[in-house]
């Protein structure tokens, strides 16, 4: 029997998945209505509205299945309940780059990652390099633009 891999995520990430799922489930009846209306137009083989509605219905059902799968495997982690001196999921890490310029990232789940907001996935190259590190550890990360070096200057659980 295959093991079900848990997906760590923050509570707000789980809430976003729930909201997306609710929105998609509310869209279902509208798609059914659109299919029925398109069917009423006659010949289905040349009915663009019918085919578009059926395609949208397939996309919605696939998205719902994916969201339900992610939610069933969710392992919700509250960073405020964590502590320690190592970088773990949920930690907010302040790094010094090669120019001693501080950059700050929170280690989050795959669905919550947004580098522009300072949230990186634990599965990203930098996320994987940071997990288990302590303050004053040097981190080398290979990214498409080349190797980057960082110094862990602060670990917070906020």
Buried (B, 14 or more C-beta within 10 A) or exposed (E): EEEEEEBBBBEEBBEBBEEBBEEBEEBEEEBEEBBEEBEEEEEEEEBEEBBEBBEBBEEBEEBBEEBEEBBEEBEBBEBEEBEEEBBBBBBBBBBBEEEEEEEEBBBBBBBBBEEEEEBBBBEBBBBBBBBEBEBEBEBEBEEEEEEBEBBBBEBEBE
